[in-house]
Amino acid sequence: MMISTLTAQAAALSSEHSTFGQLPDGTAVDKYTLRNSHGVQASIITYGATLQSLLVPDKAGKVEDIVLGFDDVQGYQNNGTVYFGATIGRFGNRLAGGKFTLDGKTWQVPLNDKTNALHGGDKGFDKRLWKAEETKTVDSVGVKLTYVSPDGEMGFPGTLQTEVTYSLNDKNELKIDYRATTDKPTVLNLTNHSYFNLAGAGSGDVLKQVATLHASHYTPVNDKLIPTGELPAVAGTPMDFLKPTAFGKHIKDDHPQLKYAEPKQGGFDFNWVLDTKGDVKKLAAEVSDPQSGRKLQLFTTEPGVQLYTGNFLDGSIHGKGGKVYPHWGAFTLETQHYPDAPNQPTFPSTRLDPGKAYTQTTVFKFLTD
């Protein structure tokens, strides 16, 4: 095993590089583990630029891994449709019919979600091997991952140079910075698909965990989970998380949107329009677990966030340590531009032109009550 260490702030922060496993062709998959002085530890693997584990102390100092994932590469390869912890690209969320038109030309992305393209097609960024190097600043340690997506990959135009940098500081902030450039006009919507359970991954469902979303509007969907183009207020709907509300309070309500997200029992899988308007210093969302006292705060430059409550987890997946991931066993907070934006003229644009850089920053901050 190859180990290297970088230190900052007089060893309060450290990073470690090791081998996570191998792809079927023998290519190594590396792991980078970031640690701070408060017991927070994040591990990132080069397969999918994936957040593989995230250890966070509770109010009593007990550390638990709070993200879903697998102990080996094969787990990720054999369960590729759940996207545990992965970097999503080129286009996060859904594209209706897998199509979009750019400068009069229509492009086709492979369909992998019934009639839609989801998360960049069936071999998106989550299934690519990224290059990586350790980074450090005066107050953080990190890992920068890079991937070059060739022109035409998964049906998208332009050669895309992509960087994703994870960094951890002693404020218990895990920051993800994204940067991309293209040599042809294209569309782009990057995000991270970590599934959180603040009581610990595999500990049960998240229905008693309490969320606040600073979002007065959302993008409702049709029965194919494609936005209708409307931006109604959340007031008076189960999508109202403006005040702290347990996930389970309205998840089973008899509301058509919840049935679209999970036809049998209901669930959340929608994009909320953030009131923070791209200001990364403003709190976009907060989720807390009353039992453990863990609290997650979300900050982002993105205009939207997809809250998904693990509606299609059914207990069949065994993750790290053999733990079972049950129905509603986690939630995601996927910071993003709105779903299907290239086909929705009233939504913020996801177009990226040569000479311009795509950038976004998302911060997950951890506290205890």
Legacy VTK file of the C-alpha trace (Angstrom):
# vtk DataFile Version 3.0
C-alpha trace
ASCII
DATASET POLYDATA
POINTS 369 float
0.000 0.000 0.000
1.301 3.426 -0.938
0.873 6.003 1.818
1.733 9.676 1.697
0.891 12.403 4.150
0.451 16.168 3.873
0.033 18.320 6.941
-1.184 21.834 7.645
-1.874 23.904 10.736
0.767 22.065 12.768
-0.655 18.627 11.978
-4.216 19.559 12.928
-5.165 18.612 9.377
-3.797 15.660 7.444
-4.354 13.658 4.292
-3.476 10.104 3.386
-3.214 8.390 0.005
-3.788 4.642 -0.304
-5.034 2.041 -2.775
-8.779 1.311 -2.617
-8.883 -1.544 -5.130
-8.724 -2.420 -8.798
-10.932 -2.265 -11.850
-11.486 -5.545 -13.749
-8.627 -4.650 -16.120
-6.232 -4.295 -13.185
-6.145 -0.493 -13.114
-5.746 0.816 -9.575
-8.438 2.865 -7.869
-6.915 5.207 -5.295
-8.346 6.575 -2.070
-7.573 9.920 -0.443
-8.535 10.400 3.195
-8.809 13.902 4.666
-8.828 14.430 8.449
-9.247 17.383 10.779
-8.607 17.798 14.509
-12.286 17.327 15.462
-12.647 13.744 14.271
-14.156 14.513 10.870
-12.726 12.252 8.187
-13.650 12.189 4.484
-12.473 9.507 2.056
-12.631 10.106 -1.688
-11.930 7.481 -4.354
-10.834 8.079 -7.932
-13.621 5.896 -9.355
-16.371 8.412 -10.029
-14.581 11.087 -7.947
-16.731 9.567 -5.218
-17.127 10.509 -1.553
-16.769 6.963 -0.212
-17.050 7.634 3.510
-17.589 10.562 5.862
-16.961 10.105 9.570
-18.553 12.730 11.816
-18.810 12.823 15.643
-22.178 13.103 17.409
-22.971 15.234 20.475
-21.253 12.669 22.716
-18.189 12.476 20.496
-19.114 9.106 18.988
-18.035 8.898 15.368
-20.228 7.346 12.674
-19.965 7.088 8.915
-22.917 9.172 7.697
-22.824 8.490 3.942
-23.927 5.385 2.075
-21.344 3.505 0.042
-19.331 0.340 -0.432
-16.129 -1.177 0.905
-14.775 -2.130 -2.520
-14.754 -1.080 -6.162
-17.000 -3.973 -7.135
-19.768 -2.622 -4.919
-19.818 0.612 -6.899
-19.591 -1.150 -10.258
-22.340 -3.650 -9.437
-24.735 -0.990 -8.099
-24.122 1.794 -10.577
-27.694 3.075 -10.712
-27.722 4.368 -7.125
-24.784 6.800 -7.558
-23.659 6.597 -3.906
-21.379 9.595 -3.274
-20.515 10.068 -6.936
-19.630 13.135 -8.940
-22.423 13.478 -11.496
-21.867 14.707 -15.063
-21.977 15.809 -17.674
-25.565 16.643 -16.880
-26.974 16.000 -13.418
-30.654 15.094 -13.112
-32.957 14.428 -16.065
-33.035 15.416 -19.716
-36.418 14.754 -21.346
-36.007 12.210 -24.112
-32.267 12.478 -23.587
-32.297 15.342 -26.077
-31.302 18.974 -26.164
-30.791 21.497 -28.946
-27.805 23.814 -29.140
-27.380 26.390 -31.907
-29.950 24.605 -34.024
-28.435 21.129 -33.692
-30.081 18.396 -31.616
-27.928 16.124 -29.480
-28.958 12.710 -28.130
-27.807 11.294 -24.792
-28.391 7.558 -24.141
-31.653 6.872 -22.301
-31.094 5.232 -18.917
-34.201 6.322 -16.981
-37.149 5.053 -19.019
-37.734 7.870 -21.530
-35.103 10.165 -19.983
-31.355 10.509 -19.747
-30.404 10.616 -16.069
-27.148 11.930 -14.605
-25.312 12.112 -17.912
-26.300 8.769 -19.413
-25.446 5.178 -18.602
-21.704 5.845 -18.356
-21.445 9.299 -16.892
-18.730 10.845 -14.748
-19.724 8.542 -11.876
-18.341 5.547 -13.821
-15.094 7.125 -15.002
-11.656 6.852 -13.428
-10.324 10.276 -12.444
-6.747 11.401 -11.905
-5.993 12.862 -8.492
-3.445 14.855 -6.535
-3.334 15.994 -2.935
-3.737 19.692 -2.209
-3.293 21.904 0.825
-3.794 25.515 1.846
-3.000 27.306 5.092
-6.311 26.117 6.557
-7.388 23.009 4.601
-6.306 19.701 3.118
-7.820 18.311 -0.027
-7.688 16.296 -3.200
-8.108 17.625 -6.742
-9.561 15.155 -9.237
-9.435 15.710 -12.989
-11.141 14.075 -15.946
-11.082 14.887 -19.654
-14.371 13.987 -21.328
-13.850 13.602 -25.094
-15.964 15.396 -27.666
-19.141 13.366 -28.190
-18.858 11.262 -25.040
-22.366 10.181 -24.003
-23.687 12.348 -26.832
-22.451 15.693 -25.470
-20.521 18.110 -27.689
-17.089 19.462 -26.845
-13.986 18.145 -25.130
-14.575 18.981 -21.477
-11.723 19.548 -19.012
-13.170 18.971 -15.552
-11.755 19.493 -12.059
-13.434 18.548 -8.792
-11.651 19.489 -5.567
-12.717 18.207 -2.158
-11.239 20.068 0.822
-11.687 19.806 4.590
-10.909 22.429 7.226
-11.025 22.651 11.005
-14.413 24.376 10.902
-15.852 20.959 9.982
-16.538 22.193 6.457
-16.241 19.766 3.568
-16.085 21.910 0.435
-16.477 20.740 -3.152
-15.226 23.097 -5.860
-16.001 22.352 -9.499
-14.377 23.866 -12.581
-14.768 22.972 -16.257
-13.893 24.351 -19.685
-14.897 23.251 -23.183
-13.632 23.671 -26.740
-17.156 23.680 -28.252
-20.495 25.033 -27.017
-22.053 22.473 -24.680
-24.339 22.077 -21.673
-23.171 21.185 -18.188
-24.708 20.519 -14.775
-22.364 18.975 -12.203
-23.283 17.823 -8.712
-22.474 15.341 -5.964
-24.833 12.466 -5.186
-23.953 11.645 -1.573
-26.671 9.925 0.441
-26.672 11.130 4.046
-28.069 9.557 7.180
-27.063 11.702 10.144
-27.745 8.855 12.570
-25.240 6.715 10.672
-25.420 4.948 7.331
-27.477 1.776 7.608
-29.007 2.765 10.962
-32.610 2.880 9.697
-34.760 5.430 7.906
-34.399 9.215 8.062
-38.071 10.061 8.628
-37.405 11.667 12.042
-34.540 13.800 10.791
-35.536 17.444 10.491
-34.923 19.604 7.423
-35.062 23.302 6.644
-34.807 24.400 3.014
-34.466 28.108 2.319
-36.521 27.744 -0.831
-39.894 29.423 -1.342
-40.522 27.746 -4.712
-39.884 24.430 -6.421
-40.051 22.905 -9.900
-42.998 20.459 -10.044
-42.735 17.509 -12.417
-44.961 15.443 -14.670
-45.402 11.691 -14.390
-42.057 11.199 -16.168
-40.313 13.318 -13.503
-39.626 16.103 -16.000
-40.280 19.695 -14.811
-43.445 21.300 -16.110
-41.686 24.667 -16.364
-43.721 26.206 -13.543
-42.203 27.612 -10.332
-45.044 27.509 -7.792
-44.725 28.452 -4.141
-44.103 25.638 -1.673
-46.652 27.110 0.757
-49.536 24.752 1.371
-47.747 21.749 -0.159
-45.633 18.910 1.281
-42.653 20.692 -0.294
-42.749 23.425 2.352
-39.580 23.077 4.437
-39.205 26.796 5.130
-39.541 25.948 8.817
-37.868 22.902 10.409
-39.925 19.866 9.366
-39.265 16.153 9.778
-38.934 14.298 6.482
-41.628 11.901 7.635
-44.252 14.533 8.429
-45.631 14.798 4.888
-43.774 12.117 2.931
-46.849 9.880 2.792
-49.353 12.660 2.048
-51.860 12.048 -0.718
-50.278 14.530 -3.113
-49.723 13.841 -6.832
-46.133 15.106 -6.801
-45.166 12.657 -4.053
-46.763 9.820 -6.025
-44.760 10.746 -9.106
-41.591 10.507 -7.026
-42.523 7.145 -5.479
-45.819 5.660 -6.732
-46.313 3.131 -3.930
-45.602 5.022 -0.714
-44.611 8.537 -1.706
-41.332 10.342 -1.331
-39.356 13.450 -2.151
-37.358 13.708 -5.373
-37.672 17.321 -6.464
-35.674 20.431 -7.231
-36.148 23.350 -4.857
-35.485 26.902 -6.074
-33.130 28.336 -3.474
-33.791 31.792 -2.060
-30.029 32.234 -1.550
-29.620 33.151 -5.249
-26.104 31.793 -5.588
-24.630 33.398 -2.461
-22.409 30.697 -0.967
-22.246 32.605 2.334
-25.988 32.237 2.898
-27.434 29.101 4.476
-29.301 27.153 1.795
-30.440 24.136 3.819
-30.035 22.447 7.173
-30.800 18.916 8.350
-30.502 17.675 11.926
-30.862 14.341 13.673
-32.493 14.830 17.092
-31.114 11.583 18.496
-27.415 11.968 17.688
-27.377 15.767 17.669
-25.587 15.842 14.320
-26.474 18.758 12.083
-25.582 19.338 8.428
-25.617 22.825 6.937
-25.523 23.383 3.181
-24.088 26.388 1.344
-23.862 26.639 -2.440
-23.431 28.890 -5.443
-26.054 26.866 -7.336
-29.663 28.064 -7.893
-31.298 24.770 -6.949
-31.039 21.672 -4.789
-32.521 18.225 -5.354
-33.788 16.632 -2.171
-34.193 12.882 -2.661
-35.218 10.605 0.201
-33.919 7.240 -0.998
-37.349 6.236 -2.277
-36.013 3.322 -4.300
-33.771 1.882 -1.626
-35.482 -1.348 -0.595
-33.090 -3.191 1.692
-31.597 -5.263 -1.113
-28.314 -3.336 -1.146
-25.728 -4.238 1.473
-23.188 -1.480 1.882
-20.142 -0.798 4.024
-19.710 -3.302 6.818
-22.552 -5.384 5.381
-25.142 -2.868 6.566
-28.543 -2.892 4.894
-29.791 0.337 3.314
-33.580 0.423 3.808
-36.395 2.347 2.140
-36.083 6.069 2.958
-32.718 5.184 4.501
-30.957 8.388 3.453
-31.391 11.777 1.835
-29.456 13.650 -0.835
-28.910 17.377 -1.248
-27.769 17.625 -4.869
-26.859 21.244 -5.579
-27.572 21.984 -9.217
-29.084 23.966 -12.023
-32.664 22.909 -12.622
-33.500 19.547 -14.221
-34.016 19.515 -17.997
-32.797 23.125 -18.153
-31.618 22.974 -21.801
-35.210 22.208 -22.814
-36.779 24.788 -20.484
-36.223 28.329 -21.826
-37.358 30.017 -18.596
-34.836 28.121 -16.422
-31.308 29.432 -15.727
-29.033 28.473 -18.606
-26.641 25.516 -18.408
-24.804 26.495 -21.590
-21.001 26.628 -21.495
-19.037 28.249 -24.324
-15.339 28.087 -25.216
-13.325 30.730 -23.412
-15.655 30.607 -20.412
-15.258 28.540 -17.243
-17.987 26.682 -15.393
-17.507 27.001 -11.645
-19.558 26.041 -8.647
-18.918 25.618 -4.947
-20.863 23.569 -2.426
-20.052 23.370 1.291
-21.316 20.774 3.759
-20.732 21.978 7.330
-21.183 19.694 10.335
-22.192 20.736 13.851
-23.782 19.164 16.910
-26.713 20.347 19.011
LINES 1 370
369 0 1 2 3 4 5 6 7 8 9 10 11 12 13 14 15 16 17 18 19 20 21 22 23 24 25 26 27 28 29 30 31 32 33 34 35 36 37 38 39 40 41 42 43 44 45 46 47 48 49 50 51 52 53 54 55 56 57 58 59 60 61 62 63 64 65 66 67 68 69 70 71 72 73 74 75 76 77 78 79 80 81 82 83 84 85 86 87 88 89 90 91 92 93 94 95 96 97 98 99 100 101 102 103 104 105 106 107 108 109 110 111 112 113 114 115 116 117 118 119 120 121 122 123 124 125 126 127 128 129 130 131 132 133 134 135 136 137 138 139 140 141 142 143 144 145 146 147 148 149 150 151 152 153 154 155 156 157 158 159 160 161 162 163 164 165 166 167 168 169 170 171 172 173 174 175 176 177 178 179 180 181 182 183 184 185 186 187 188 189 190 191 192 193 194 195 196 197 198 199 200 201 202 203 204 205 206 207 208 209 210 211 212 213 214 215 216 217 218 219 220 221 222 223 224 225 226 227 228 229 230 231 232 233 234 235 236 237 238 239 240 241 242 243 244 245 246 247 248 249 250 251 252 253 254 255 256 257 258 259 260 261 262 263 264 265 266 267 268 269 270 271 272 273 274 275 276 277 278 279 280 281 282 283 284 285 286 287 288 289 290 291 292 293 294 295 296 297 298 299 300 301 302 303 304 305 306 307 308 309 310 311 312 313 314 315 316 317 318 319 320 321 322 323 324 325 326 327 328 329 330 331 332 333 334 335 336 337 338 339 340 341 342 343 344 345 346 347 348 349 350 351 352 353 354 355 356 357 358 359 360 361 362 363 364 365 366 367 368
